[in-house]
Amino acid sequence: MKVLPQKIPLLWRRSLACAVLGLLTFGLFFTALKSGSLSVTWDELRRGLFVAYDPRVAAIYDLRFPRVVVALLAGGMLALSGLFLQAALRNPLADPGIIGIAGGAAFAASLAGALFPMLYFSKPIFAFMGGMLAFLLIYRLAWKGSLDPVRIILVGVAVSAVFTGLSAALFGPAIAAPGSGLIQRSWSDARQLALCAAGGIPAALLLAPVCDFMALEDRTARGLGINADLARGLISVVAVILAAAATAIIGTVGFLALIAPHMARRIVGSDHRILTPFTLLLGAFILLAADTLGRVIAAPVEIPAAVLMNVVGGPFFIILLRKGGRIGKQ
């Protein structure tokens, strides 16, 4: 009887957090659609989207709507990727951008686009191949009887630098510069990303309970009937798929996959059955908020969402390093 009073507040806190984040994301969705150089009233937006044709709202539907959808999908996928990498590698500092997976994915997607422009719609596949190659390199080079978190970060930074250098050498320094591909996204991009999300997100939700066992020693996990190596491999593949697909469409966005999982753990705890969907929604909210803010704070000049994420994420990463990666642990 003593357990029940302890569980009720946690359940209410999690439910309230999910409800509040859901409402905030819903409100931000319409705010992002309304905000920009083409101004419409709330009633015009509602009627133009759901009631009758309006040429000004049609322009928003064609230009701004897919950008909002891509931001939501890519933000959620990157956040989930970071969460799963942190679980698989037992490293609270794991981020697909920091450890080189995003760099490998971006390089492969750019190379495929340059050599095979007719295969534009297959960019996510090439990005996955590049991201997986980067992950295997990192895992192999960082493994010395165990996975040391610091060694993973150092090897990952080196691998990322190699792919960034290759991209700059082959395609020009603009490829390696931070930026956001959310500008001028189309419904074609949204459909590509939605197709990848339709496979990656359900897989992540199915694997979420397994992530809790990754915090245990492999021997302990095996004693509980979990094949630790297989589970780590599956979790890693899903993480790379999510990160590579998002990177193929919008480019590299640093630190989002690091920030969102840690924020989510502080709010709803470390149970991945709750943490996974909450991180998905939080990542979507953060990237859409960054993109919307970047469009309005210096209008008509746009500040890429990736630049804003670097400004926020850099200090956050330093704090994690100084605290030894303890942020977000329960």
DRENDO-1510 file (C-alpha; in Angstrom, 1 decimal, always signed):
<recs>
REC; n; res; u; v; w
REC; 1; MET; +0.0; +0.0; +0.0 .
REC; 2; LYS; +3.0; +2.3; +0.4 .
REC; 3; VAL; +3.9; +2.1; -3.3 .
REC; 4; LEU; +0.6; +3.5; -4.6 .
REC; 5; PRO; +0.9; +7.0; -3.2 .
REC; 6; GLN; +4.4; +7.3; -4.7 .
REC; 7; LYS; +3.3; +6.2; -8.2 .
REC; 8; ILE; +0.3; +8.5; -8.4 .
REC; 9; PRO; +2.2; +11.8; -8.4 .
REC; 10; LEU; +4.7; +10.5; -11.0 .
REC; 11; LEU; +1.8; +9.3; -13.2 .
REC; 12; TRP; +0.1; +12.6; -13.0 .
REC; 13; ARG; +3.3; +14.5; -13.7 .
REC; 14; ARG; +4.0; +12.5; -16.8 .
REC; 15; SER; +0.4; +12.8; -18.0 .
REC; 16; LEU; +0.4; +16.6; -17.4 .
REC; 17; ALA; +3.8; +17.0; -19.1 .
REC; 18; CYS; +2.6; +15.1; -22.2 .
REC; 19; ALA; -0.7; +17.1; -22.3 .
REC; 20; VAL; +1.1; +20.4; -21.9 .
REC; 21; LEU; +3.7; +19.6; -24.6 .
REC; 22; GLY; +1.0; +18.4; -26.9 .
REC; 23; LEU; -1.0; +21.6; -26.6 .
REC; 24; LEU; +2.2; +23.7; -27.0 .
REC; 25; THR; +3.1; +21.8; -30.1 .
REC; 26; PHE; -0.4; +22.2; -31.5 .
REC; 27; GLY; -0.4; +25.9; -30.8 .
REC; 28; LEU; +3.1; +26.3; -32.3 .
REC; 29; PHE; +2.1; +24.5; -35.4 .
REC; 30; PHE; -0.5; +27.1; -36.3 .
REC; 31; THR; +1.7; +30.0; -35.1 .
REC; 32; ALA; +4.4; +28.8; -37.5 .
REC; 33; LEU; +1.9; +28.6; -40.3 .
REC; 34; LYS; +0.7; +32.2; -39.6 .
REC; 35; SER; +4.1; +33.8; -39.0 .
REC; 36; GLY; +6.1; +35.1; -41.9 .
REC; 37; SER; +6.3; +37.7; -44.7 .
REC; 38; LEU; +2.9; +36.8; -46.0 .
REC; 39; SER; +0.5; +37.8; -43.2 .
REC; 40; VAL; -3.1; +36.5; -42.8 .
REC; 41; THR; -5.5; +36.6; -39.9 .
REC; 42; TRP; -6.4; +33.5; -37.9 .
REC; 43; ASP; -9.8; +33.3; -39.4 .
REC; 44; GLU; -8.4; +33.6; -43.0 .
REC; 45; LEU; -5.9; +30.9; -42.2 .
REC; 46; ARG; -8.7; +28.6; -40.8 .
REC; 47; ARG; -11.0; +29.2; -43.7 .
REC; 48; GLY; -8.3; +29.0; -46.4 .
REC; 49; LEU; -7.0; +25.6; -45.0 .
REC; 50; PHE; -10.3; +23.9; -44.2 .
REC; 51; VAL; -13.3; +25.7; -45.7 .
REC; 52; ALA; -12.8; +27.5; -49.0 .
REC; 53; TYR; -10.0; +28.4; -51.4 .
REC; 54; ASP; -8.0; +31.6; -50.7 .
REC; 55; PRO; -5.1; +32.5; -52.9 .
REC; 56; ARG; -3.0; +33.9; -50.1 .
REC; 57; VAL; -3.6; +30.9; -47.9 .
REC; 58; ALA; -2.8; +28.6; -50.9 .
REC; 59; ALA; +0.6; +30.2; -51.0 .
REC; 60; ILE; +1.1; +29.4; -47.4 .
REC; 61; TYR; -0.1; +25.8; -48.0 .
REC; 62; ASP; +2.4; +25.4; -50.8 .
REC; 63; LEU; +5.4; +27.1; -49.3 .
REC; 64; ARG; +5.2; +27.3; -45.5 .
REC; 65; PHE; +3.1; +24.3; -44.7 .
REC; 66; PRO; +5.6; +21.6; -46.0 .
REC; 67; ARG; +8.4; +23.4; -44.2 .
REC; 68; VAL; +6.5; +23.2; -40.9 .
REC; 69; VAL; +5.7; +19.5; -41.5 .
REC; 70; VAL; +9.4; +18.8; -42.3 .
REC; 71; ALA; +10.5; +20.6; -39.2 .
REC; 72; LEU; +8.2; +18.6; -37.0 .
REC; 73; LEU; +9.2; +15.2; -38.5 .
REC; 74; ALA; +12.9; +15.9; -38.7 .
REC; 75; GLY; +13.0; +17.3; -35.1 .
REC; 76; GLY; +11.3; +14.3; -33.7 .
REC; 77; MET; +13.4; +11.9; -35.7 .
REC; 78; LEU; +16.7; +13.5; -34.6 .
REC; 79; ALA; +15.6; +13.6; -31.0 .
REC; 80; LEU; +14.7; +9.9; -31.1 .
REC; 81; SER; +18.1; +9.1; -32.8 .
REC; 82; GLY; +20.0; +10.8; -30.0 .
REC; 83; LEU; +17.9; +9.0; -27.3 .
REC; 84; PHE; +18.6; +5.6; -28.9 .
REC; 85; LEU; +22.3; +6.3; -29.5 .
REC; 86; GLN; +22.7; +7.3; -25.8 .
REC; 87; ALA; +21.0; +4.0; -24.8 .
REC; 88; ALA; +23.0; +1.8; -27.2 .
REC; 89; LEU; +26.4; +3.3; -26.5 .
REC; 90; ARG; +25.7; +4.0; -22.8 .
REC; 91; ASN; +26.9; +7.5; -23.4 .
REC; 92; PRO; +24.9; +10.5; -22.3 .
REC; 93; LEU; +26.9; +12.7; -24.7 .
REC; 94; ALA; +26.0; +10.7; -27.8 .
REC; 95; ASP; +24.6; +12.8; -30.6 .
REC; 96; PRO; +24.5; +11.9; -34.3 .
REC; 97; GLY; +26.1; +15.3; -35.2 .
REC; 98; ILE; +28.8; +15.2; -32.5 .
REC; 99; ILE; +29.9; +11.6; -33.1 .
REC; 100; GLY; +30.0; +11.8; -36.9 .
REC; 101; ILE; +26.9; +9.9; -38.0 .
REC; 102; ALA; +25.2; +13.0; -39.4 .
REC; 103; GLY; +28.5; +13.9; -41.2 .
REC; 104; GLY; +28.7; +10.5; -42.8 .
REC; 105; ALA; +25.0; +10.7; -43.9 .
REC; 106; ALA; +25.4; +14.2; -45.3 .
REC; 107; PHE; +28.5; +13.3; -47.2 .
REC; 108; ALA; +26.9; +10.2; -48.7 .
REC; 109; ALA; +23.7; +12.1; -49.7 .
REC; 110; SER; +25.7; +14.9; -51.3 .
REC; 111; LEU; +27.9; +12.4; -53.2 .
REC; 112; ALA; +24.8; +10.5; -54.4 .
REC; 113; GLY; +23.2; +13.8; -55.5 .
REC; 114; ALA; +26.3; +14.9; -57.4 .
REC; 115; LEU; +27.0; +11.5; -59.1 .
REC; 116; PHE; +23.4; +10.3; -59.6 .
REC; 117; PRO; +21.0; +13.3; -59.8 .
REC; 118; MET; +18.3; +11.1; -61.3 .
REC; 119; LEU; +18.2; +9.2; -57.9 .
REC; 120; TYR; +17.3; +12.4; -55.9 .
REC; 121; PHE; +14.4; +10.6; -54.2 .
REC; 122; SER; +16.8; +7.9; -53.0 .
REC; 123; LYS; +18.9; +10.3; -51.0 .
REC; 124; PRO; +17.7; +8.9; -47.6 .
REC; 125; ILE; +19.0; +5.4; -48.7 .
REC; 126; PHE; +22.4; +6.7; -49.5 .
REC; 127; ALA; +22.4; +8.8; -46.3 .
REC; 128; PHE; +21.7; +5.7; -44.3 .
REC; 129; MET; +24.6; +3.9; -45.9 .
REC; 130; GLY; +26.9; +6.8; -45.1 .
REC; 131; GLY; +25.6; +7.1; -41.5 .
REC; 132; MET; +25.9; +3.4; -40.9 .
REC; 133; LEU; +29.5; +3.4; -42.3 .
REC; 134; ALA; +30.3; +6.3; -39.9 .
REC; 135; PHE; +28.7; +4.4; -36.9 .
REC; 136; LEU; +30.6; +1.2; -37.7 .
REC; 137; LEU; +33.9; +3.1; -37.9 .
REC; 138; ILE; +33.2; +4.8; -34.6 .
REC; 139; TYR; +32.2; +1.6; -32.9 .
REC; 140; ARG; +35.3; -0.3; -34.2 .
REC; 141; LEU; +37.8; +2.4; -33.5 .
REC; 142; ALA; +36.4; +3.2; -30.0 .
REC; 143; TRP; +36.1; -0.4; -28.9 .
REC; 144; LYS; +38.9; -1.5; -26.5 .
REC; 145; GLY; +37.3; -4.3; -24.5 .
REC; 146; SER; +34.4; -1.8; -23.7 .
REC; 147; LEU; +32.9; +1.4; -24.9 .
REC; 148; ASP; +34.4; +4.3; -23.0 .
REC; 149; PRO; +32.2; +7.4; -23.4 .
REC; 150; VAL; +35.1; +9.8; -23.7 .
REC; 151; ARG; +36.8; +7.6; -26.4 .
REC; 152; ILE; +33.5; +7.5; -28.4 .
REC; 153; ILE; +33.3; +11.3; -28.4 .
REC; 154; LEU; +36.9; +11.7; -29.4 .
REC; 155; VAL; +36.7; +9.1; -32.2 .
REC; 156; GLY; +33.4; +10.5; -33.3 .
REC; 157; VAL; +34.7; +14.1; -33.6 .
REC; 158; ALA; +37.6; +12.8; -35.7 .
REC; 159; VAL; +35.3; +10.8; -38.0 .
REC; 160; SER; +33.0; +13.8; -38.3 .
REC; 161; ALA; +36.0; +16.0; -39.2 .
REC; 162; VAL; +37.0; +13.6; -41.9 .
REC; 163; PHE; +33.6; +13.5; -43.6 .
REC; 164; THR; +33.3; +17.3; -43.2 .
REC; 165; GLY; +36.7; +17.7; -44.9 .
REC; 166; LEU; +35.7; +15.4; -47.7 .
REC; 167; SER; +32.4; +17.3; -48.2 .
REC; 168; ALA; +34.3; +20.6; -48.3 .
REC; 169; ALA; +36.9; +19.3; -50.7 .
REC; 170; LEU; +34.4; +17.7; -53.2 .
REC; 171; PHE; +31.4; +20.0; -53.0 .
REC; 172; GLY; +32.8; +23.3; -51.6 .
REC; 173; PRO; +33.0; +24.8; -48.1 .
REC; 174; ALA; +29.3; +25.7; -48.2 .
REC; 175; ILE; +28.4; +22.0; -47.7 .
REC; 176; ALA; +30.4; +21.9; -44.5 .
REC; 177; ALA; +29.1; +25.2; -43.1 .
REC; 178; PRO; +26.4; +25.1; -40.5 .
REC; 179; GLY; +23.0; +25.8; -41.9 .
REC; 180; SER; +19.4; +24.5; -42.1 .
REC; 181; GLY; +17.8; +22.9; -45.1 .
REC; 182; LEU; +14.4; +23.8; -43.8 .
REC; 183; ILE; +14.4; +26.8; -46.2 .
REC; 184; GLN; +12.4; +26.1; -49.4 .
REC; 185; ARG; +11.3; +22.6; -48.4 .
REC; 186; SER; +8.5; +21.2; -50.6 .
REC; 187; TRP; +5.8; +18.6; -50.2 .
REC; 188; SER; +8.0; +16.2; -52.0 .
REC; 189; ASP; +10.6; +16.5; -49.2 .
REC; 190; ALA; +7.8; +16.1; -46.6 .
REC; 191; ARG; +6.6; +12.9; -48.3 .
REC; 192; GLN; +10.1; +11.5; -48.4 .
REC; 193; LEU; +10.6; +12.2; -44.7 .
REC; 194; ALA; +7.1; +10.9; -43.8 .
REC; 195; LEU; +7.9; +7.6; -45.6 .
REC; 196; CYS; +11.1; +7.2; -43.6 .
REC; 197; ALA; +9.3; +8.2; -40.4 .
REC; 198; ALA; +6.6; +5.7; -41.0 .
REC; 199; GLY; +9.2; +2.9; -40.7 .
REC; 200; GLY; +11.6; +4.4; -38.2 .
REC; 201; ILE; +9.3; +5.8; -35.6 .
REC; 202; PRO; +7.1; +2.6; -35.0 .
REC; 203; ALA; +10.3; +0.6; -34.8 .
REC; 204; ALA; +11.6; +3.0; -32.2 .
REC; 205; LEU; +8.4; +2.7; -30.2 .
REC; 206; LEU; +8.5; -1.1; -30.3 .
REC; 207; LEU; +12.2; -1.1; -29.2 .
REC; 208; ALA; +11.6; +1.4; -26.4 .
REC; 209; PRO; +11.2; -1.1; -23.6 .
REC; 210; VAL; +14.4; -2.9; -24.6 .
REC; 211; CYS; +16.4; +0.4; -24.2 .
REC; 212; ASP; +15.9; +0.2; -20.4 .
REC; 213; PHE; +18.0; -3.0; -20.4 .
REC; 214; MET; +20.9; -1.3; -22.1 .
REC; 215; ALA; +21.8; +0.5; -18.9 .
REC; 216; LEU; +22.5; -2.9; -17.3 .
REC; 217; GLU; +25.7; -4.9; -17.7 .
REC; 218; ASP; +25.6; -7.3; -20.7 .
REC; 219; ARG; +25.8; -10.3; -18.3 .
REC; 220; THR; +22.9; -9.0; -16.3 .
REC; 221; ALA; +20.8; -8.4; -19.4 .
REC; 222; ARG; +21.6; -11.9; -20.7 .
REC; 223; GLY; +20.5; -13.3; -17.3 .
REC; 224; LEU; +17.1; -11.6; -17.9 .
REC; 225; GLY; +16.8; -13.2; -21.3 .
REC; 226; ILE; +17.9; -10.2; -23.4 .
REC; 227; ASN; +20.4; -10.7; -26.2 .
REC; 228; ALA; +22.4; -7.6; -25.4 .
REC; 229; ASP; +24.4; -7.6; -28.7 .
REC; 230; LEU; +21.4; -8.1; -30.9 .
REC; 231; ALA; +19.4; -5.5; -29.0 .
REC; 232; ARG; +22.2; -2.9; -29.2 .
REC; 233; GLY; +22.5; -3.6; -32.9 .
REC; 234; LEU; +18.8; -3.1; -33.6 .
REC; 235; ILE; +18.6; +0.0; -31.5 .
REC; 236; SER; +21.7; +1.4; -33.3 .
REC; 237; VAL; +20.3; +0.7; -36.8 .
REC; 238; VAL; +17.0; +2.4; -35.9 .
REC; 239; ALA; +18.9; +5.4; -34.6 .
REC; 240; VAL; +21.0; +5.7; -37.7 .
REC; 241; ILE; +17.9; +5.4; -40.0 .
REC; 242; LEU; +16.2; +8.2; -38.1 .
REC; 243; ALA; +19.3; +10.5; -38.1 .
REC; 244; ALA; +20.2; +9.7; -41.7 .
REC; 245; ALA; +16.8; +10.3; -43.1 .
REC; 246; ALA; +16.5; +13.7; -41.4 .
REC; 247; THR; +20.0; +14.7; -42.4 .
REC; 248; ALA; +19.3; +13.8; -46.1 .
REC; 249; ILE; +16.4; +16.2; -46.2 .
REC; 250; ILE; +17.4; +19.1; -44.0 .
REC; 251; GLY; +21.1; +18.8; -43.6 .
REC; 252; THR; +23.0; +18.7; -40.3 .
REC; 253; VAL; +21.4; +20.2; -37.2 .
REC; 254; GLY; +23.7; +20.0; -34.3 .
REC; 255; PHE; +22.9; +19.4; -30.6 .
REC; 256; LEU; +19.1; +18.8; -31.0 .
REC; 257; ALA; +19.6; +15.1; -30.5 .
REC; 258; LEU; +21.6; +15.8; -27.4 .
REC; 259; ILE; +19.4; +18.4; -25.8 .
REC; 260; ALA; +15.9; +16.9; -26.3 .
REC; 261; PRO; +16.6; +13.5; -24.6 .
REC; 262; HIS; +18.2; +15.1; -21.5 .
REC; 263; MET; +15.3; +17.6; -21.2 .
REC; 264; ALA; +12.8; +14.8; -21.6 .
REC; 265; ARG; +14.5; +12.7; -18.9 .
REC; 266; ARG; +14.3; +15.6; -16.4 .
REC; 267; ILE; +10.6; +15.9; -17.1 .
REC; 268; VAL; +9.2; +12.4; -17.4 .
REC; 269; GLY; +12.0; +10.1; -16.0 .
REC; 270; SER; +14.1; +7.3; -17.6 .
REC; 271; ASP; +11.4; +4.8; -18.4 .
REC; 272; HIS; +11.8; +4.5; -22.2 .
REC; 273; ARG; +8.1; +3.5; -22.7 .
REC; 274; ILE; +7.2; +7.0; -21.7 .
REC; 275; LEU; +10.5; +8.7; -22.6 .
REC; 276; THR; +10.5; +7.7; -26.2 .
REC; 277; PRO; +7.2; +9.3; -27.4 .
REC; 278; PHE; +7.8; +12.3; -25.2 .
REC; 279; THR; +11.3; +12.8; -26.7 .
REC; 280; LEU; +9.8; +12.5; -30.2 .
REC; 281; LEU; +7.3; +15.3; -29.5 .
REC; 282; LEU; +9.8; +17.4; -27.7 .
REC; 283; GLY; +12.3; +17.2; -30.5 .
REC; 284; ALA; +9.6; +18.2; -33.0 .
REC; 285; PHE; +8.6; +21.2; -30.8 .
REC; 286; ILE; +12.2; +22.4; -30.4 .
REC; 287; LEU; +13.2; +22.3; -34.1 .
REC; 288; LEU; +9.9; +24.0; -35.2 .
REC; 289; ALA; +10.3; +26.6; -32.5 .
REC; 290; ALA; +13.9; +27.3; -33.6 .
REC; 291; ASP; +12.8; +27.5; -37.3 .
REC; 292; THR; +9.9; +29.8; -36.5 .
REC; 293; LEU; +12.0; +32.1; -34.3 .
REC; 294; GLY; +14.7; +32.2; -36.9 .
REC; 295; ARG; +12.1; +33.4; -39.5 .
REC; 296; VAL; +10.7; +36.3; -37.4 .
REC; 297; ILE; +13.4; +37.7; -35.1 .
REC; 298; ALA; +15.4; +39.4; -37.9 .
REC; 299; ALA; +12.8; +39.4; -40.7 .
REC; 300; PRO; +13.1; +39.7; -43.7 .
REC; 301; VAL; +16.5; +38.0; -43.0 .
REC; 302; GLU; +16.2; +34.4; -41.9 .
REC; 303; ILE; +18.5; +32.8; -39.3 .
REC; 304; PRO; +18.8; +29.1; -40.0 .
REC; 305; ALA; +17.5; +26.8; -37.2 .
REC; 306; ALA; +20.8; +25.0; -37.1 .
REC; 307; VAL; +22.6; +28.3; -36.2 .
REC; 308; LEU; +20.2; +28.8; -33.3 .
REC; 309; MET; +20.6; +25.2; -32.2 .
REC; 310; ASN; +24.4; +25.7; -32.2 .
REC; 311; VAL; +24.1; +28.8; -30.0 .
REC; 312; VAL; +22.0; +27.0; -27.5 .
REC; 313; GLY; +23.5; +23.5; -27.8 .
REC; 314; GLY; +27.2; +24.5; -27.5 .
REC; 315; PRO; +26.9; +25.8; -23.9 .
REC; 316; PHE; +24.6; +22.8; -23.0 .
REC; 317; PHE; +27.3; +20.4; -24.3 .
REC; 318; ILE; +29.9; +22.1; -22.2 .
REC; 319; ILE; +27.7; +21.8; -19.1 .
REC; 320; LEU; +27.3; +18.1; -19.7 .
REC; 321; LEU; +31.1; +17.7; -20.1 .
REC; 322; ARG; +31.7; +19.6; -16.8 .
REC; 323; LYS; +29.2; +17.5; -15.0 .
REC; 324; GLY; +30.5; +14.2; -16.4 .
REC; 325; GLY; +27.4; +13.4; -18.3 .
REC; 326; ARG; +25.3; +13.1; -15.1 .
REC; 327; ILE; +22.5; +15.4; -16.4 .
REC; 328; GLY; +19.3; +13.5; -17.1 .
REC; 329; LYS; +20.2; +10.5; -15.0 .
REC; 330; GLN; +17.8; +9.5; -12.3 .
</recs>
